[in-house]
Amino acid sequence: VAYNVVVVGHGLVGRELARLLLGGALGLPLRLTGIASSRGAVILGGPGDLVHLHRIYREGGGLEDHPGFREGLGPVEAAVLANAHVAAVAIPPSYVTGEPNRSIVFGLLEHGVSVVTADKTVPALDYDRLVGEAEARNLYVGLRATVAAGTPAVDAARGLRLREVRRLRAVLNTTTSYIVEQVEEGHSYREALSQARAAGLAEPDPALDTLGLDAAAKLVILSRLLGFHASMDAVEREPLESFSEDAVRAAAARGLKVRMVAEADYARGRYRVYPDALAPGDPLYASDPGEAAIVFEVEDSQVTLRGPAGPAWRTARVMLTDLADYVAHARLVERLSPGE
Ligand SMILES: NC(=O)c1ccc[n+]([C@@H]2O[C@H](COP(=O)([O-])OP(=O)(O)OC[C@H]3O[C@@H](n4cnc5c(N)ncnc54)[C@H](OP(=O)(O)O)[C@@H]3O)[C@@H](O)[C@H]2O)c1
């Protein structure tokens, strides 16, 4: 039996994931039955629909170029029409109002559709409700792509639950690391930011990266996974630009690297995101701006994790790992409640 997947968001990540699913999903029993963007959706019925989609990926073009594109069809309606068992959500974050992300994710769950997401909005703002609603319906929620996609940070945090985790220090936002590299080379913050956007690295709203919202959301998600009641409001944030361009270059001249550091002190209940100049001996010091690094201070020791965060093609692979877990979850639920 194959499980139907709808992809919500047809940008850098969504397209890569749709291509992976079209290409056989690495042998997983998954079938792509729908794709939604911000303007409409395509429900994939017969082989002709797939041929058109293959052509879009081969020759370039958007979802609206598909002859089956239905303008105005929202992601939840699309998931229902596509008989989706699971939705892969890759839409931009919305930390101020939470919308439309909240309505989409909770709408999917209400219709019995499991969710794997690269978007951090709902897990960062509504973690308890997300987990609670999924559990109440025996649905699966996959979060691996929300933090350091490509490095199993979510698995590490889950694996440390109920341990005595005292502190977490991490570099979780690689866009700011990239911006710092550019500033070190003589560019202004403004130039570095537009280069990051042109390279597809920065969030559409640059404040998410440089004001620390992106790192704060990731810090909240990791802390929640560890079992702490963190919230976005509780994270103190200092902008990257509180290090002047000259200060970034002076730090580099002394062999230091300025990085946006996310830190949680669980004993004090203090959560912070701030730029800091890291020395080479620091486990967070990473020479590659595309790398994330996380140090969990556990009991009398440290667990350190370091590796790639993104880009989009890798994020799509990580979502496929979540989808593999979804398949195992769905099979278990079917065995425990046959006939439902
Ligand atoms: N890129 C990475 O490496 C990476 C890594 C980890 C996590 N993420 C996260 O993954 C998410 C997607 O990233 P991305 O790089 O793929 O972004 P992107 O290229 O900007 O794509 C976003 C897509 O979402 C669609 N969209 C916007 N609002 C929507 C709505 N209400 N309903 C349905 N679709 C909607 C957009 O549709 P239109 O095309 O119609 O505008 C666009 O196709 C973000 O939350 C990001 O933080 C990205």
The ligand as an ORCA input file, in Angstrom:
! r2SCAN-3c Opt
* xyz 0 1
  N      15.850     26.582      2.199
  C      16.337     25.810      3.181
  O      17.427     25.248      3.108
  C      15.519     25.557      4.423
  C      16.058     24.753      5.433
  C      15.270     24.452      6.559
  C      14.006     25.015      6.662
  N      13.536     25.836      5.687
  C      12.182     26.392      5.838
  O      11.356     25.800      4.845
  C      10.353     26.722      4.469
  C      10.370     26.890      2.948
  O      11.637     27.377      2.564
  P      11.962     27.679      1.021
  O      13.403     28.021      0.988
  O      11.450     26.592      0.165
  O      11.064     29.000      0.804
  P      10.568     29.654     -0.581
  O      11.497     29.270     -1.682
  O      10.320     31.089     -0.283
  O       9.181     28.914     -0.890
  C       8.050     29.122     -0.154
  C       6.862     28.546     -0.903
  O       5.730     28.613     -0.046
  C       4.632     29.020     -0.830
  N       3.615     29.598      0.029
  C       3.609     30.789      0.674
  N       2.474     30.940      1.378
  C       1.737     29.823      1.140
  C       0.458     29.402      1.541
  N      -0.299     30.134      2.339
  N      -0.002     28.207      1.092
  C       0.734     27.433      0.270
  N       1.965     27.789     -0.152
  C       2.450     28.973      0.285
  C       5.190     29.993     -1.828
  O       4.249     30.048     -2.883
  P       4.420     31.043     -4.162
  O       5.466     30.391     -4.980
  O       3.060     30.996     -4.794
  O       4.784     32.370     -3.578
  C       6.485     29.306     -2.180
  O       6.258     28.349     -3.192
  C      10.604     28.016      5.243
  O       9.803     28.025      6.402
  C      12.069     27.884      5.644
  O      12.360     28.564      6.840
  C      14.251     26.108      4.557
*
